[in-house]
Amino acid sequence: MQFYVERDVPIPMRDGVILRADIYRPSEDGEYPALLTRIPYNKSSAQSTGAPMVNPIQGPERGYVIVVQDTRGRFTSDGEFVPFYTEADDGYDSVEWVAKQEWCNGKVGIYGNSYLGVTVRQAVVSNPPHLEAAVAYLTGANYHQGWTYTGGAFELGFNHRWAIKLALGAVSGLEESKREIAKKHLTYAAAHLQESMSYLPHRNAPGLERELVSYYQDWLDHPTYDEYWKSIDATQKASAVSAPTLDITGWQDLFSRGHMDMYNALQESGKDIPKNEQRLLIGPWAHESYMGYANDRVGDKVFGPIASSAAGFVGPFIFSWFDAWLKGETEKLKELPLVRYFDIGSREWTNADAWPPEGRDVKYYLHSAGQANTRFGNGTLLLDTPDVQCPDSYQYDPLDPVPTMGGRIQMPEVQEAGVKDQSVIEEREDVLVYTTPRLDRAVTIAGPVEAKLFISSSAVDTDFTAKLVDVEPNGYCGNVTEGILRARYRDSMEEATFMQPGDVYEISVDLWHVAHTFKPGHRIRLEISSSSFPRWDRNSNTEVHPCDAAREDMQIATNTIYHESDKESFLSLHVVE
């Protein structure tokens, strides 16, 4: 089918700033439903606009107008780019502009992945009258928890890389006298990301100066969940939403929490249509699985065409969704289960009526004889509660942190995301390891994972990480999910409360959600430590804000896990039959 493409079409915003878009229209004149996507990575880039979800040229073939817009301050659009903050108003204005064009029948949908998904979320909660439906793919919702920070720890690996990438596109806006040195620093940082991420104090890393990426410095200035973050938290505005959303995410995507949080927010306070008609599709994918040829592989695990994240797999879901809401082909909703998720362990898709599916929370208690250090230690994970036992201790040295090994990361130049063998990690003395006996029957989990721990530290602040691992009969130790808690935020993400060294505290480490079957003969394992670098920034074990900590601020902490009758530490799994 032939189609027209109009380049750099100006779209005025309420404050007079002009954003520009490329518009793909069917060659035959008429009124069509329109799909909008808003992008900070160049609307004219084939990789950015075509690879992740749907290729714009597919729209006219299926009777849609596709509008691909550069977001404010990026590439052809005017204004200043500040992540998150203008996307609600700009999204609203863009949807309404599209709806009023002579080639549009007044029905508009919006779609996007990653930051494009941010523009989707913000447009949806702004509730433009002509927005009929949305698709949010591999993106967040609360941009403090699960995007910029996790459990109070800064998502260093992702945010550092992302800021460098964005800054490279902004160098041309600097004064000529500063342009060359900024370009030099950024080019070096981009080529040596691991080195750049290791710079101390991190706030002063070359290329991340406030003049170049002021928003990055703002993120560091706001480690708590304060008004800076609350004002842009989509989950807090769920009651305003009218348009239904198809959420698509992956278990190894660093933003997967955002989809669960938004799903729950709509279930709790959403209007009838967005609450009852929302759909949730969860694959095994990492964040940029769709960008490579091996889009059926997540780390070491290959799942085959049944779980491909390529546009050819998710595209039909997306078009069926929009056909139902923008074209009235409601029978296509029957093709889309309310919840469809992939079990990484069994390698099977499952349909459900809600997330999490019905099940029961099972506690696996930590046991040891006081030497759970390394996988060669005596840490066990049992259904029986502990009695009188010795605690387990280790030393956390921020200058020798536990290295990140796969998982929900987004720093492909440094390390691949997804499932990786954790055996080397489990040989470190600063990693506590608790393992079940070999399973005599399968254990299937689908839902939240949490580690409840009784802890103490020689420091006023430190971090605690928890990682769920599937130990296969051949010895391969594959990560399933993980989480972190910065101890100063153990009571609230809104305020820091430092510890008294030596005092015992009960904490909860959120390992997010996952669906996984531990097969017969496998073992369930929990790793506990205090770092995963460079995914998360290093805690200096002092009251110094980690981003401001210099090398001389780094202190060694002795951290202890208790597991006895009055201090039962356990792993909670949502088990489904």
N, C-alpha and C positions, 0 to 999 in steps of 0.2 A: 504493500500500500504506500502511495506517495504521501508526503507530509511536508509542511512548511516549518522552518525554524526562524524565529525572529531573535536577533541577538541584542543584548544590552538594553532591553526595554526598561525605561525608567518607571519606578513605582514609588510615589511619594508617601512618606510616613507622617504621622500627626504633628511632628515637630519640624517638618519641612525638609528633613534629610531624605535624599534620594537613594534608594536601593535599586539594583539592576538585576534583570533576570533574562534568561534564555527561555523562549516559549516554543514548545513543539506542538503543532496543531495538525489535525487531519486536513488533507488537501481540499476536501469538500466543505464549502461554507455551511454553517449551521451552529446550533447551540449544543455544547457538549458538557458533561461533567468534567471537572478539572482536578488534577492532583498536584499539590504544591510540595516542594522540598527545598529547604533552606540550608545553605552550606558555607562554612568558613574556609574551605580548602580549594576553592576555585571551581566555579560552576561550569567552566569549559574543559575541565580535566576529565578525560574518559574514565580514568581509574576511580576518581572520587564520585562521579555521578552514575556510572554504569555498573561497576563491579558489585557493590554491596547488596543491592536489593532488586531494583528493576532498572533496565536500560530505558532512558527517556524515549527512544524511538519505538519501544514497545507500546507506549501509551496510545498514540494515534492508531496503531494497528488494532487496538481493542476499544476504540471509540472514546478515548480520553484526550484532553489537553494536558500536557505536562509542563509545569512551570518550575524552573530550576533557578533559584535566586542566591546571589552572593549575600551573606549576612552583613550587617552594618560594619563598616570599617575594613572590609576584606575585599581585596582585588578590585572589581569594578564598582563596588558600592561605596558611597560616601559615609562620613561620620567616623566615630572612634569605636574600635572593637574592645568591648569589655565583656568577657565571658559571662553568660547567664543573664545579666542584668537588663538588657533591653529586649530580650527575645519574646517576652509576653506581649508587649505593646506592638513590636514589629510583626510578630506572628499574627496578631489580631488584624492589624491594618492590611497586611498582605493578603490574608484570606478574604477579607471584605473587598479589597481591590479586585482580586481575581473574580469574585462572584458577580461583580458589576460589569464585566467586559462583555462585549457583544457576542463573543464566541463561547461564553459560559452560560449554562442553563440555571445557574444559581446554586448548584450543588458542588461543594468543594471538600476534598479529602486532603490530608497531610500525612507525609511519611518521612522517615529518616532513621539513620543508625548513628550510634556514637554521639558526637556533638550535634549532628543533624537531628538525632533523637531528642536532645535537649530542646531544640527549637520546636519539636513536636509537642513535648510535655508542656512547655510554657504557652504555646498557642492553645492547647486543649484547655488548660486551667483558666485562660483569659476568656474562654467561652464566646468566640465570635458567632453571630447568629447563623451564618451560612456554612459553618463547619459541620459536616454530616458524619464523618468517621475519621479515625487516625490509625496509623501503624507506627509503633515505637519498637526499634530493633537494637539490642545490645547497648542500652543506655541507662542513665540514672534517673532519679526522681528527687532525692534529698542530696544536694550537692556537697554537703558536709560529710555525712556518714555514707560511705560506699562510693565516693568519688574522690574527694580531696583528702579525707581522713577515713581511717577505719579503726574503730575502738579507741579513738583519740590519737592514733599514730598517723603521721603524714605518709600518704601514698607517694613516696619519693620517686620510685622508678618510673611510674606513669607520668606524674605531674612534671617532673624535671624534663623528661623527654618531650612531653607535649609543649611545654613552655618554650623550649629551645626551638622546636619546629615552628611554633607561631611567631616567635621573635625573628626568625630568619626571614619571614614574610613581611616584617615591619621595619627592617633596617633602612629601606629606601626613604622612610619618613623622617629620619634623623638629619640633623645638620651635617653638612659635608665634612666638617672637621671631626665629627664623632663617628661617622658612618663606617669608615674603613676599620677602625679599631674594634668596633662592635661586630662587624662582619667577621673579622679575624677571630675574635673570641668565640663567636657562635659556631663558626665553621669548625674550629678545633674541638669545641664541646660536643658537637654533633658527631664528630668522627671518633671521639674518645669519651663516650658516655659514662662508662664505668668510672673512669678517672674523675670526670666532672661531678658525678654523683657523690664521690668520696671526699670532695673538697670540704674543708672545715675552716671557719664556720660555714655551714651550708648556705646560709642567707647571702654570703658574699661571693658565691661561685661566679666566675667571669661569664658574662652573657646574660645573667639574670638580674641585672641592675633595675631599679625601680623605673628609671627613665625609659627603659626598653619594654619591660613587662611588669608594669605597676600592679597588675592584678595578681601576679604570682607572689609578690611581696605582701599584697593584701591577704592572700590565703594564709601565709605564714603568720601574719599579724592577728589572725582570727582562728586560733586552734580550737576554741570551744564553739558549741552550737549556740551562737548568739544571734542578734537581730540581722547581722550581715547575711547569715545563712537562712534564717527563718523566713525572711522576706521573699526568698526565691525557692523555697521548699514546696515542690508540687504536691506532696502528700498532705500538706496542711490546707490545700485548696480543693480537695477532692469533692467537697459538697457543691462547688460551683460548676462542675463538669457536666455537660449535656451530651457530648459526642462519645460514642463507644470506641474503645481502643482494642486493637489486636496487639498484644505484647509478645515479642519474640526475643528470647535470650538463650544463653548457653551456660552450662554448669561451670565452665572454666573461664567465663568472662568476668573481668573485674567489676563490672557494673550490674551483675545479675541481681544483687540485693535490691536495686532500685525497682526492678519489675515486681518482686515479691512485695515490697513496701507499698507500691502504688496499687497493686492488686488488693492488698488488705485494706488500704485506705478507702478504696471505692466500695469494698464490701461492707465496711463499717459506716460510711457516711455518704456514699454516692447516691445519686438519683436512680430511679428504676432502670432506665435504659443502660447507662454506663455501668451500673452495678450488675445487672442480670445478663447483659449481652456481651460483656467483655470476654475476650479469649486470651489464653495464655499458652504459648508454644515454647517448650524448653528443650533444646538439643544438648549435645555434649560439648558444644563449641567453646573455643577461646575467642578473644575479641576480634582478631583480624583473620580468623580462619577463612573467611570468604575471599580474602585478597590473594590467596595463593592457589597453586594448582592442587595441593594436597588438602583440599577443604573437607575431606572425610577423615582427617587425622588430627588428633589433639595431643600434642607431645609425642610420647612413644606409642600411643594407642591408635590403631587404624580401625575405623568402624565401617568403612565401605559406603557404597552409594546410599544405603538405607538412612544414613545420618549426614549426608553432605550438607554443608552450609552454603553451597553455591546458590546463585540467584535462580537457577533452574529448579531448585528444591523449594526455596521459600517463596519464589515469585508467584506460583499458582495460589498459595495461601493468601498472598497479599491481594491479588486481583480478584479472587473469589470474595474476599472481605469487602473490597470497594464495590464490586458488582452488586452485592447484596444491599449496601446502604446508599449508593449513589445512582444505581440503575433500577432499583426495586426488585432485583432478582433474589428475593429472600430465601428461595429454596436452597441457595448455595450456603446459607448459614448452617444447614444440616450437615454439610461436608466438614464443618469446622467444629470439633468437640470443644466444650468449654475449657478444658485443660488437656493438653497432650504433652507428655514428657518422656524423655529418653533415659532409660536406666543404664548407666555406664557399665555396671558389672555384668548384667545379663545381656546387654546390647539389644534391648527390645524397647519399642514404643508402647506406652500405656495411655489410655484415655481415662479421664476422671471428671467428676462433676464440680470439684472444688480443689483448691490448694491450701494447705496440704490435704491429701486424701485421708480418709478415715484410717486410724491406726492407734497405736498406744505408745507412750513414751517409756522406753526401757532404760534403766540405769545400769551402767557397767562401772563398778567401783575400782578405784586404784588400790593396789596392794604392792608391798615390797618388804624386803628385810633391810631397807635403808640404803640400797645400792642399785637404784634403777637407772643409773647413768649408762648410756649406750645400749644398743640392742643386745649386748652380751651381759647386761646386768640382770637383776632379779625382779624387775618390775612386771607385774601381771595385771590383767584387766578381767574382773570376775563379776558375776551376778550377785555373789555373796557380799554382805557388808563386812567391813574390816573390824577387827577388835583392837588390841593394843599392838601398834606397829611403830617402827622407827620411821621418821620422816626422811625425805630425799632432798639433798641439797646439791647445788652446783654453783659455779662462779661464772657470772656474765661479765665479759670484758667488751665494752663497746668498740675497742680498737681491734678486736678479733671476733667480729660478730658471726653468727651462724649464717652461711650464705643461702640466698634464695635458690630453690631448686624447683623450677616449674611452678604450677599453680595458676591462680588468677592474676596474671601479670600482663603488662603491656609495655614491653621494652625489647622488641624483637632484635635490635642490634646488639643487645647485651645477652639475652637468653630467651629461649623458646618457652612459650606458655604451655600449660596442660599437664598431663600425667608424666611424671618422671620418677626414676628409681631413687628412693631416699636412703639407700643403704649407706652411702658415704656420710651423709648427714648424721645418721644414727650411730656412727662410730665416734662422735665427738663427746667429750666428757661433760659438756655443757648442755647436752640434750638428754632429758629423761624419757625413757621408753617403757610403755606398759602394753602388754600384749595378751590376748585371750589364748586359750588352748585352741587347737585346730577344731574348726566347726564340724559337727556331725550332720548339720542340716543348714540350708541356706538361711541367711538373715537379710531381708530386704528392707531398706530404709527409704523414705520419701518424705522430706520435710525438714524442719529445723534441726540443727546439731549444736549442742552446747556443752561446754566443760565448766562444771561447778567445782571450784578449787578453794581449799584453805591454804593461805600462803603467808609467808613473812619475808622480809628482806633486811639486809644490813643497810640499805639505802632509803632515802626519803621518797624516792620515786624510781620505778623501773618498769619494764614491760614484761608481759607474760604472753607467750604464743602457744597455741594448741593446734595440732595437725592430726587429722584422721587419715589413717593409712590402711590399705588392703595388702596384706602379706600373702603372696601366692605360694603354692606348694614348691615352686622352683626357687623360692627365695626373693623374687622380685617384690620390692616394697613400693607400691604405687600410691602417691598422694591422692586423696579423695576430696578433701576440703580443709580449710584452715581459717584461723582467726587470730586476733591480737587484742590485748587490752593494755592501755597505758594506765598504770596503777593510780595515778593522780585523778583519773576520771572514773574510778571504780563505782562511785556513788551517782555521778551525773556527768553527762557530756557538756553540761552548761557551766560547770564550775570545777576548778582543780582543788583537790584536798590531798595534801601530802601525808605520807605515812610516818608513823613513829617507828624507827628502826627496831626490829626484834618483835614488834607486836604482830599478832596473828589476825588476818582479815579473810573474810569470805568474798570471793570474786566470781564473776561469770564471764567466760570468754565465749563470744558468739562466733561460731564457725559457719554461719549463714545456712543456706538450704542446699540440699542435694538429693538425688535419687541414685541409689547404688545397691546392688546385690552382692553380698559377700557369699561366695559359693562354698559348698561343702569342701572341707580340706583347707580352706583359707583361714587366716587369722585376722581379727580386728585389732588394730594398734592405735595408740594415742601417743604422740610425741609432745613433750612440753619443754619449752625453752624461753628465751627472752629476746630473740632477734630473728629477723629474716631480711638480710641486707643484700641488694639495695632496694628490694620491694618497699620496705618501710624504713623510715629514718631511724637512726640509732638514738636510744635514750642514754644520756650521759650519766644516769643514776644520781642526778642532782636536781635542784630546783631550777636550774638554768633551762630556758626554753630550748629544746633540742636543736632548732634551726640556728640558734645563736651560740651553741656550744663549740668552743675551740678545742684543740687537741689536749691542752692542759686541763680542761674541764672534765675530761672523760675519767670516770672512776670505776673500779671493779666492784661489783655487788655480789654478795652471797645470797642467793635466793633459795627458798625452801618450800616444798610442797608437803602438806600434812595429810595423812589418811589413817584415821583411827575412829573408834566408836563415837566420839563426840565431835569429830572433824572429818566427816565422810566426804572425800573428794570423788567425783564421779563424772563420767561421760554420759550424756543423755542423747539417745537416738530415737527418732520417730519411726517405729517399726510398723510396716503394713504386712498383712497376710497375703 
